Amino acid sequence: MNIGDRVKVTAPVTVYHHPQHKGQPVNLEGSEGTIVEILRDWHGRPVSSNYPYKVELGKKFFAHFAESEISPLQA
């Protein structure tokens, strides 16, 4: 998967920072979005982050995912 790819959340992922449901649990499974960043290095040094895929799921709403939690959408 690359930056700009459309993806779908395929695993149950609960977040508490959704702008429309502040402080309430929201399951993102089934949501679709666009990969905006892949965290592989920090200031030129390689990192192994647990959730390297930053996905924009809506206007001003981002979440980080592991590769096993998302899958590319077929065009």
C-alpha positions in Angstrom: 0.0 0.0 0.0 1.2 3.5 -0.8 0.3 7.1 0.0 -2.8 8.1 -1.8 -4.3 4.6 -1.9 -8.0 4.2 -0.9 -8.4 1.7 1.9 -11.1 0.1 4.0 -10.9 -0.7 7.7 -11.3 -4.5 7.9 -10.8 -5.2 11.6 -12.7 -3.9 14.6 -10.8 -0.8 15.7 -12.3 1.3 18.5 -11.2 5.0 18.9 -12.3 7.7 21.4 -11.1 10.8 19.4 -13.7 10.9 16.6 -14.8 14.6 16.3 -18.5 13.8 16.2 -18.4 11.5 19.2 -15.9 13.0 21.6 -15.0 10.7 24.5 -17.4 8.0 23.2 -16.2 4.7 21.7 -16.5 4.5 17.9 -15.8 1.3 15.9 -14.2 2.2 12.6 -14.6 -1.2 11.0 -16.1 -0.7 7.5 -14.9 2.9 7.2 -13.1 4.0 4.1 -10.3 6.5 3.7 -7.1 7.5 2.1 -3.5 6.8 3.2 -1.8 10.1 3.8 1.4 9.0 5.5 3.4 5.9 6.1 5.7 6.1 9.1 9.0 4.2 8.3 11.6 6.7 9.5 12.0 9.6 11.9 14.5 12.2 11.0 16.4 9.8 8.7 16.5 6.9 11.3 14.4 3.8 10.7 11.5 3.2 13.1 9.3 0.2 13.6 6.0 1.7 14.6 3.1 -0.5 15.5 0.6 1.5 13.5 2.5 3.0 10.6 -0.4 3.8 8.3 -2.0 7.2 8.9 -5.4 7.3 7.2 -7.7 10.2 6.6 -11.2 9.0 7.3 -13.0 12.3 7.0 -12.5 16.0 7.0 -10.0 16.6 9.9 -10.2 13.0 11.2 -7.2 10.8 11.0 -6.4 7.4 12.6 -3.3 5.2 12.6 -3.6 1.5 11.6 -1.5 -1.6 11.3 -1.3 -3.3 7.9 -3.5 -6.1 9.1 -6.3 -3.7 10.0 -6.8 -2.2 6.5 -7.0 -3.4 3.0 -6.8 -1.6 -0.4 -10.1 -0.9 -2.2 -10.3 -2.3 -5.7 -10.7 0.4 -8.4 
